[in-house]
Amino acid sequence: MVLLLDAANTLIHKPDLYGRFMEVLKQHKIVVDPALFIRQHRILTELIVFPDKTNKDFYHHFNRELLYSLGLMADEQLLEDIFSKCSYLPWQPFDDVRFLDNWDGPIGVLSNFHSGLTDILGELIPGKFSSLIISERSKFRKPEAGFFNEAIAGFGVPASDIVYIGDSIRLDLEPGLKAGMNAWLIDRDNTFPACSRKISSFEFLSDCLS
């Protein structure tokens, strides 16, 4: 059995992001419920298409839409301050990544990301992954079927023998299931309570085999 994983917000995240964003809002005398902010940020990440390589224009667009979703106006100084404080923060592995040690079989990564992901994962989670399939190095990207088929062909096993886990319903769960994989959502914050195919932590990997 093969375990295939998404990278950003599945294996790695930016733990300082939410706190820094809230600091900027406070500096601008804006009060937002932290739980609401995290939920809106999470949902917007599901809806907006992220490029392999982000830039300032993209983050201004994303943050403007996030502020609108919170009932806030997005003036240019606020957007500049958010970008300055919150963009290009360092990645860190999630704490529950340690439970991947319990997996008895190959583990790969399928991610919409730039090629620098190889170095990021090599530094943060060394020696764990037998295969890295990255959109910048492929002619496909999620949710395109060709990207998932590339992973299936690379492992040389039936799609049903691949457990695929990611944090997005649109980019991971739905296309993974369509490709014939045993696909699951990882939803650590219970953002999507109605989803029936999900785990809250890699601690519960065995649930994906039941």
Secondary structure by P-SEA (a helix, b strand, c coil): cbbbbbcccccccccaaaaaaaaaaaaacccccaaaaaaaaaaaaacccccccccaaaaaaaaaaaaaaacccccaaaaaaaaaccccccccccccccccccccbbbbbbbccccaaaaaaaaaccccccbbbbccccccccccaaaaaaaaaaaccccccccccccccccccaaaaaaccccccccccccccccccccccccccccccc
